[in-house]
Structures are given as structure tokens and as C-alpha cells.
Amino acid sequence: MTTFHFHLRAGDELSLDHEGADFADYAAALREVKLAAREVLAAAIQGGRAPPTEFVIADPSGKELGTFSLSSLLPTPVAGIRG
């Protein structure tokens, strides 16, 4: 098991996940980030707040391993359809 940290980026600010969580590999950590991102986005929408921009996945030394953009969870507009 490897410890992964899921930091939250909102603009220029980075909220650090000091605790982290153990996962078998990066793919497992990424699956968890996608679930967490849905929860964070839903809470922001329900609370009328701007959501964070992305999750930053880091190893215990602080090295950034990847990111997951919360905007990737939102639907894309379909051309020609107006609301």
C-alpha cells in the first residue's frame, strides 16, 4: 500500500491533505479522487459556493503525481441547443 495525498486547488491556493490515505496504486487513488470530486462539487453547488478547481494527487514526499479537474465532471453544452 502507498499513501496518497489529495490536495485541493482553488485558484492560486492549495489546501493540503496532511493525513493522506493508503491505496494499492495510483489507479486506485485516482478512482477515489473521482468519487471525492463529485462530493466536493455537489457540496459547493448546494452551498452556493465556487468549487475548487482541481484535486492534486501527491506522494508522501509532496511530489505531484497528477491532477483531476472538477470541471471534467460537468456536462459539455450540445451545439445548437439553447436553454
N, CA, C and O atoms as CSV, one atom per row, in Angstrom:
chain,resi,resn,atom,element,x,y,z
A,1,MET,N,N,0.848,-1.189,0.000
A,1,MET,CA,C,0.000,0.000,0.000
A,1,MET,C,C,0.888,1.245,0.000
A,1,MET,O,O,1.961,1.280,0.602
A,2,THR,N,N,0.398,2.243,-0.691
A,2,THR,CA,C,1.108,3.518,-0.780
A,2,THR,C,C,0.176,4.616,-0.288
A,2,THR,O,O,-1.028,4.581,-0.543
A,3,THR,N,N,0.739,5.586,0.416
A,3,THR,CA,C,-0.038,6.723,0.884
A,3,THR,C,C,-0.080,7.789,-0.206
A,3,THR,O,O,0.945,8.178,-0.764
A,4,PHE,N,N,-1.299,8.250,-0.490
A,4,PHE,CA,C,-1.510,9.327,-1.452
A,4,PHE,C,C,-2.217,10.464,-0.729
A,4,PHE,O,O,-3.070,10.237,0.129
A,5,HIS,N,N,-1.850,11.692,-1.087
A,5,HIS,CA,C,-2.464,12.884,-0.509
A,5,HIS,C,C,-3.278,13.568,-1.590
A,5,HIS,O,O,-2.824,13.721,-2.724
A,6,PHE,N,N,-4.496,13.982,-1.226
A,6,PHE,CA,C,-5.406,14.633,-2.161
A,6,PHE,C,C,-5.551,16.104,-1.760
A,6,PHE,O,O,-6.425,16.456,-0.967
A,7,HIS,N,N,-4.697,16.945,-2.308
A,7,HIS,CA,C,-4.764,18.381,-2.031
A,7,HIS,C,C,-5.843,18.996,-2.927
A,7,HIS,O,O,-6.141,18.477,-4.003
A,8,LEU,N,N,-6.421,20.103,-2.470
A,8,LEU,CA,C,-7.427,20.811,-3.256
A,8,LEU,C,C,-6.875,22.160,-3.698
A,8,LEU,O,O,-6.379,22.939,-2.884
A,9,ARG,N,N,-6.967,22.424,-4.989
A,9,ARG,CA,C,-6.518,23.705,-5.531
A,9,ARG,C,C,-7.742,24.533,-5.901
A,9,ARG,O,O,-8.663,24.058,-6.566
A,10,ALA,N,N,-7.725,25.788,-5.448
A,10,ALA,CA,C,-8.750,26.768,-5.806
A,10,ALA,C,C,-8.014,28.036,-6.210
A,10,ALA,O,O,-7.554,28.797,-5.358
A,11,GLY,N,N,-7.908,28.255,-7.504
A,11,GLY,CA,C,-7.134,29.402,-7.983
A,11,GLY,C,C,-5.674,29.216,-7.632
A,11,GLY,O,O,-5.061,28.214,-8.000
A,12,ASP,N,N,-5.112,30.193,-6.910
A,12,ASP,CA,C,-3.707,30.132,-6.512
A,12,ASP,C,C,-3.498,29.463,-5.158
A,12,ASP,O,O,-2.362,29.283,-4.720
A,13,GLU,N,N,-4.593,29.094,-4.494
A,13,GLU,CA,C,-4.492,28.496,-3.163
A,13,GLU,C,C,-4.512,26.975,-3.238
A,13,GLU,O,O,-5.246,26.385,-4.030
A,14,LEU,N,N,-3.697,26.360,-2.406
A,14,LEU,CA,C,-3.642,24.904,-2.322
A,14,LEU,C,C,-3.889,24.495,-0.879
A,14,LEU,O,O,-3.104,24.822,0.012
A,15,SER,N,N,-4.997,23.769,-0.651
A,15,SER,CA,C,-5.316,23.253,0.687
A,15,SER,C,C,-4.720,21.860,0.789
A,15,SER,O,O,-5.086,20.958,0.036
A,16,LEU,N,N,-3.804,21.698,1.721
A,16,LEU,CA,C,-3.066,20.446,1.836
A,16,LEU,C,C,-3.820,19.385,2.618
A,16,LEU,O,O,-4.457,19.668,3.633
A,17,ASP,N,N,-3.735,18.177,2.132
A,17,ASP,CA,C,-4.239,16.990,2.820
A,17,ASP,C,C,-3.050,16.419,3.584
A,17,ASP,O,O,-2.221,15.715,3.010
A,18,HIS,N,N,-2.967,16.720,4.873
A,18,HIS,CA,C,-1.818,16.289,5.672
A,18,HIS,C,C,-1.897,14.815,6.063
A,18,HIS,O,O,-0.873,14.185,6.330
A,19,GLU,N,N,-3.096,14.272,6.097
A,19,GLU,CA,C,-3.290,12.892,6.550
A,19,GLU,C,C,-3.002,11.867,5.453
A,19,GLU,O,O,-2.245,10.921,5.670
A,20,GLY,N,N,-3.594,12.051,4.296
A,20,GLY,CA,C,-3.427,11.086,3.210
A,20,GLY,C,C,-4.245,9.826,3.450
A,20,GLY,O,O,-4.885,9.660,4.489
A,21,ALA,N,N,-4.202,8.946,2.459
A,21,ALA,CA,C,-4.915,7.672,2.556
A,21,ALA,C,C,-4.127,6.628,1.776
A,21,ALA,O,O,-3.441,6.950,0.805
A,22,ASP,N,N,-4.231,5.389,2.204
A,22,ASP,CA,C,-3.480,4.298,1.571
A,22,ASP,C,C,-4.296,3.629,0.464
A,22,ASP,O,O,-5.474,3.314,0.633
A,23,PHE,N,N,-3.630,3.424,-0.670
A,23,PHE,CA,C,-4.229,2.743,-1.811
A,23,PHE,C,C,-3.207,1.806,-2.416
A,23,PHE,O,O,-2.002,1.983,-2.240
A,24,ALA,N,N,-3.695,0.814,-3.126
A,24,ALA,CA,C,-2.816,-0.183,-3.736
A,24,ALA,C,C,-1.901,0.432,-4.778
A,24,ALA,O,O,-0.739,0.045,-4.903
A,25,ASP,N,N,-2.438,1.410,-5.539
A,25,ASP,CA,C,-1.645,2.033,-6.598
A,25,ASP,C,C,-2.282,3.354,-7.003
A,25,ASP,O,O,-3.313,3.753,-6.462
A,26,TYR,N,N,-1.647,4.032,-7.970
A,26,TYR,CA,C,-2.141,5.331,-8.418
A,26,TYR,C,C,-3.547,5.217,-9.009
A,26,TYR,O,O,-4.385,6.086,-8.771
A,27,ALA,N,N,-3.813,4.162,-9.770
A,27,ALA,CA,C,-5.127,3.980,-10.385
A,27,ALA,C,C,-6.226,3.913,-9.314
A,27,ALA,O,O,-7.304,4.477,-9.502
A,28,ALA,N,N,-5.968,3.246,-8.225
A,28,ALA,CA,C,-6.940,3.158,-7.131
A,28,ALA,C,C,-7.127,4.528,-6.474
A,28,ALA,O,O,-8.247,4.901,-6.124
A,29,ALA,N,N,-6.047,5.266,-6.309
A,29,ALA,CA,C,-6.136,6.607,-5.738
A,29,ALA,C,C,-6.940,7.521,-6.661
A,29,ALA,O,O,-7.745,8.323,-6.186
A,30,LEU,N,N,-6.733,7.411,-7.957
A,30,LEU,CA,C,-7.457,8.231,-8.920
A,30,LEU,C,C,-8.955,7.917,-8.898
A,30,LEU,O,O,-9.777,8.827,-9.013
A,31,ARG,N,N,-9.312,6.661,-8.755
A,31,ARG,CA,C,-10.732,6.302,-8.648
A,31,ARG,C,C,-11.362,6.977,-7.423
A,31,ARG,O,O,-12.480,7.487,-7.491
A,32,GLU,N,N,-10.637,6.975,-6.316
A,32,GLU,CA,C,-11.139,7.607,-5.100
A,32,GLU,C,C,-11.256,9.123,-5.272
A,32,GLU,O,O,-12.214,9.728,-4.791
A,33,VAL,N,N,-10.293,9.734,-5.949
A,33,VAL,CA,C,-10.340,11.180,-6.193
A,33,VAL,C,C,-11.580,11.533,-7.011
A,33,VAL,O,O,-12.230,12.543,-6.741
A,34,LYS,N,N,-11.910,10.720,-7.997
A,34,LYS,CA,C,-13.098,10.992,-8.823
A,34,LYS,C,C,-14.367,10.963,-7.972
A,34,LYS,O,O,-15.255,11.794,-8.161
A,35,LEU,N,N,-14.461,10.024,-7.046
A,35,LEU,CA,C,-15.619,9.967,-6.149
A,35,LEU,C,C,-15.652,11.182,-5.213
A,35,LEU,O,O,-16.701,11.791,-5.006
A,36,ALA,N,N,-14.497,11.518,-4.658
A,36,ALA,CA,C,-14.410,12.668,-3.752
A,36,ALA,C,C,-14.734,13.965,-4.482
A,36,ALA,O,O,-15.367,14.860,-3.920
A,37,ALA,N,N,-14.300,14.064,-5.736
A,37,ALA,CA,C,-14.552,15.274,-6.519
A,37,ALA,C,C,-16.051,15.479,-6.728
A,37,ALA,O,O,-16.532,16.611,-6.684
A,38,ARG,N,N,-16.779,14.411,-6.952
A,38,ARG,CA,C,-18.242,14.519,-7.108
A,38,ARG,C,C,-18.874,15.073,-5.830
A,38,ARG,O,O,-19.756,15.930,-5.884
A,39,GLU,N,N,-18.420,14.580,-4.694
A,39,GLU,CA,C,-18.957,15.045,-3.417
A,39,GLU,C,C,-18.623,16.511,-3.167
A,39,GLU,O,O,-19.476,17.281,-2.724
A,40,VAL,N,N,-17.393,16.892,-3.448
A,40,VAL,CA,C,-16.963,18.284,-3.244
A,40,VAL,C,C,-17.736,19.216,-4.169
A,40,VAL,O,O,-18.184,20.280,-3.742
A,41,LEU,N,N,-17.896,18.827,-5.427
A,41,LEU,CA,C,-18.620,19.646,-6.389
A,41,LEU,C,C,-20.091,19.787,-5.983
A,41,LEU,O,O,-20.646,20.885,-6.037
A,42,ALA,N,N,-20.711,18.697,-5.583
A,42,ALA,CA,C,-22.117,18.744,-5.155
A,42,ALA,C,C,-22.294,19.643,-3.939
A,42,ALA,O,O,-23.244,20.425,-3.880
A,43,ALA,N,N,-21.396,19.542,-2.975
A,43,ALA,CA,C,-21.486,20.373,-1.770
A,43,ALA,C,C,-21.321,21.854,-2.115
A,43,ALA,O,O,-22.011,22.702,-1.548
A,44,ALA,N,N,-20.421,22.165,-3.031
A,44,ALA,CA,C,-20.215,23.559,-3.433
A,44,ALA,C,C,-21.464,24.100,-4.127
A,44,ALA,O,O,-21.881,25.227,-3.857
A,45,ILE,N,N,-22.059,23.314,-5.009
A,45,ILE,CA,C,-23.257,23.752,-5.732
A,45,ILE,C,C,-24.413,23.942,-4.744
A,45,ILE,O,O,-25.120,24.949,-4.801
A,46,GLN,N,N,-24.604,22.982,-3.847
A,46,GLN,CA,C,-25.689,23.077,-2.866
A,46,GLN,C,C,-25.500,24.266,-1.930
A,46,GLN,O,O,-26.471,24.888,-1.500
A,47,GLY,N,N,-24.247,24.575,-1.618
A,47,GLY,CA,C,-23.958,25.683,-0.716
A,47,GLY,C,C,-23.825,27.025,-1.404
A,47,GLY,O,O,-23.600,28.040,-0.744
A,48,GLY,N,N,-23.963,27.047,-2.737
A,48,GLY,CA,C,-23.850,28.296,-3.469
A,48,GLY,C,C,-22.439,28.864,-3.483
A,48,GLY,O,O,-22.250,30.075,-3.594
A,49,ARG,N,N,-21.454,27.987,-3.370
A,49,ARG,CA,C,-20.053,28.418,-3.338
A,49,ARG,C,C,-19.355,27.986,-4.630
A,49,ARG,O,O,-19.773,27.041,-5.300
A,50,ALA,N,N,-18.300,28.693,-4.950
A,50,ALA,CA,C,-17.478,28.276,-6.081
A,50,ALA,C,C,-16.694,27.035,-5.663
A,50,ALA,O,O,-16.115,27.009,-4.577
A,51,PRO,N,N,-16.668,26.012,-6.505
A,51,PRO,CA,C,-15.932,24.796,-6.142
A,51,PRO,C,C,-14.432,24.992,-6.361
A,51,PRO,O,O,-14.018,25.892,-7.091
A,52,PRO,N,N,-13.624,24.144,-5.724
A,52,PRO,CA,C,-12.194,24.154,-6.025
A,52,PRO,C,C,-11.991,23.826,-7.509
A,52,PRO,O,O,-12.882,23.280,-8.160
A,53,THR,N,N,-10.836,24.158,-8.022
A,53,THR,CA,C,-10.519,23.923,-9.423
A,53,THR,C,C,-10.188,22.466,-9.680
A,53,THR,O,O,-10.678,21.868,-10.638
A,54,GLU,N,N,-9.339,21.887,-8.807
A,54,GLU,CA,C,-8.883,20.524,-9.050
A,54,GLU,C,C,-8.344,19.881,-7.786
A,54,GLU,O,O,-8.020,20.553,-6.807
A,55,PHE,N,N,-8.259,18.567,-7.838
A,55,PHE,CA,C,-7.524,17.792,-6.846
A,55,PHE,C,C,-6.112,17.600,-7.364
A,55,PHE,O,O,-5.902,17.361,-8.553
A,56,VAL,N,N,-5.159,17.705,-6.477
A,56,VAL,CA,C,-3.766,17.405,-6.798
A,56,VAL,C,C,-3.415,16.137,-6.024
A,56,VAL,O,O,-3.528,16.101,-4.799
A,57,ILE,N,N,-2.997,15.115,-6.730
A,57,ILE,CA,C,-2.618,13.847,-6.102
A,57,ILE,C,C,-1.110,13.878,-5.894
A,57,ILE,O,O,-0.347,14.087,-6.837
A,58,ALA,N,N,-0.688,13.667,-4.651
A,58,ALA,CA,C,0.736,13.746,-4.321
A,58,ALA,C,C,1.163,12.529,-3.513
A,58,ALA,O,O,0.351,11.880,-2.853
A,59,ASP,N,N,2.456,12.238,-3.581
A,59,ASP,CA,C,3.016,11.156,-2.767
A,59,ASP,C,C,3.410,11.723,-1.401
A,59,ASP,O,O,3.314,12.933,-1.195
A,60,PRO,N,N,3.852,10.875,-0.461
A,60,PRO,CA,C,4.185,11.355,0.883
A,60,PRO,C,C,5.292,12.420,0.920
A,60,PRO,O,O,5.362,13.199,1.871
A,61,SER,N,N,6.147,12.460,-0.094
A,61,SER,CA,C,7.211,13.471,-0.100
A,61,SER,C,C,6.712,14.817,-0.618
A,61,SER,O,O,7.440,15.808,-0.579
A,62,GLY,N,N,5.456,14.852,-1.107
A,62,GLY,CA,C,4.898,16.085,-1.637
A,62,GLY,C,C,4.986,16.200,-3.145
A,62,GLY,O,O,4.514,17.179,-3.724
A,63,LYS,N,N,5.592,15.201,-3.792
A,63,LYS,CA,C,5.721,15.227,-5.244
A,63,LYS,C,C,4.346,15.074,-5.889
A,63,LYS,O,O,3.600,14.145,-5.578
A,64,GLU,N,N,4.022,16.009,-6.800
A,64,GLU,CA,C,2.750,15.947,-7.515
A,64,GLU,C,C,2.797,14.815,-8.535
A,64,GLU,O,O,3.670,14.775,-9.402
A,65,LEU,N,N,1.842,13.899,-8.414
A,65,LEU,CA,C,1.781,12.749,-9.319
A,65,LEU,C,C,0.767,12.951,-10.434
A,65,LEU,O,O,0.875,12.341,-11.498
A,66,GLY,N,N,-0.223,13.812,-10.189
A,66,GLY,CA,C,-1.241,14.070,-11.190
A,66,GLY,C,C,-2.308,14.982,-10.628
A,66,GLY,O,O,-2.305,15.315,-9.443
A,67,THR,N,N,-3.227,15.381,-11.499
A,67,THR,CA,C,-4.329,16.234,-11.089
A,67,THR,C,C,-5.635,15.689,-11.657
A,67,THR,O,O,-5.641,14.913,-12.613
A,68,PHE,N,N,-6.736,16.112,-11.047
A,68,PHE,CA,C,-8.057,15.777,-11.559
A,68,PHE,C,C,-8.907,17.033,-11.475
A,68,PHE,O,O,-9.196,17.524,-10.384
A,69,SER,N,N,-9.306,17.548,-12.625
A,69,SER,CA,C,-10.089,18.769,-12.716
A,69,SER,C,C,-11.558,18.504,-12.397
A,69,SER,O,O,-12.170,17.603,-12.973
A,70,LEU,N,N,-12.118,19.283,-11.487
A,70,LEU,CA,C,-13.529,19.118,-11.157
A,70,LEU,C,C,-14.416,19.476,-12.341
A,70,LEU,O,O,-15.531,18.964,-12.447
A,71,SER,N,N,-13.950,20.337,-13.225
A,71,SER,CA,C,-14.764,20.706,-14.387
A,71,SER,C,C,-14.982,19.517,-15.325
A,71,SER,O,O,-15.904,19.538,-16.141
A,72,SER,N,N,-14.149,18.489,-15.220
A,72,SER,CA,C,-14.336,17.315,-16.077
A,72,SER,C,C,-15.601,16.534,-15.713
A,72,SER,O,O,-16.035,15.666,-16.471
A,73,LEU,N,N,-16.190,16.839,-14.556
A,73,LEU,CA,C,-17.420,16.174,-14.136
A,73,LEU,C,C,-18.669,16.850,-14.683
A,73,LEU,O,O,-19.757,16.274,-14.643
A,74,LEU,N,N,-18.517,18.066,-15.191
A,74,LEU,CA,C,-19.666,18.829,-15.673
A,74,LEU,C,C,-19.975,18.479,-17.128
A,74,LEU,O,O,-19.068,18.207,-17.914
A,75,PRO,N,N,-21.249,18.488,-17.476
A,75,PRO,CA,C,-21.600,18.184,-18.871
A,75,PRO,C,C,-21.141,19.293,-19.801
A,75,PRO,O,O,-21.054,20.453,-19.401
A,76,THR,N,N,-20.852,18.938,-21.028
A,76,THR,CA,C,-20.487,19.944,-22.029
A,76,THR,C,C,-21.751,20.317,-22.792
A,76,THR,O,O,-22.584,19.457,-23.078
A,77,PRO,N,N,-21.893,21.582,-23.118
A,77,PRO,CA,C,-23.074,22.013,-23.862
A,77,PRO,C,C,-23.125,21.342,-25.245
A,77,PRO,O,O,-22.093,21.093,-25.867
A,78,VAL,N,N,-24.320,21.064,-25.695
A,78,VAL,CA,C,-24.504,20.479,-27.013
A,78,VAL,C,C,-24.745,21.621,-27.996
A,78,VAL,O,O,-25.608,22.469,-27.769
A,79,ALA,N,N,-23.989,21.640,-29.078
A,79,ALA,CA,C,-24.106,22.713,-30.078
A,79,ALA,C,C,-25.528,22.773,-30.625
A,79,ALA,O,O,-26.131,21.746,-30.936
A,80,GLY,N,N,-26.053,23.985,-30.738
A,80,GLY,CA,C,-27.374,24.171,-31.335
A,80,GLY,C,C,-28.533,24.103,-30.364
A,80,GLY,O,O,-29.664,24.410,-30.739
A,81,ILE,N,N,-28.283,23.708,-29.122
A,81,ILE,CA,C,-29.361,23.624,-28.125
A,81,ILE,C,C,-29.200,24.778,-27.143
A,81,ILE,O,O,-28.131,24.983,-26.569
A,82,ARG,N,N,-30.267,25.515,-26.966
A,82,ARG,CA,C,-30.243,26.637,-26.030
A,82,ARG,C,C,-31.191,26.360,-24.883
A,82,ARG,O,O,-32.266,25.786,-25.055
A,83,GLY,N,N,-30.753,26.791,-23.692
A,83,GLY,CA,C,-31.574,26.546,-22.505
A,83,GLY,C,C,-32.555,27.614,-22.229
A,83,GLY,O,O,-33.306,27.526,-21.257
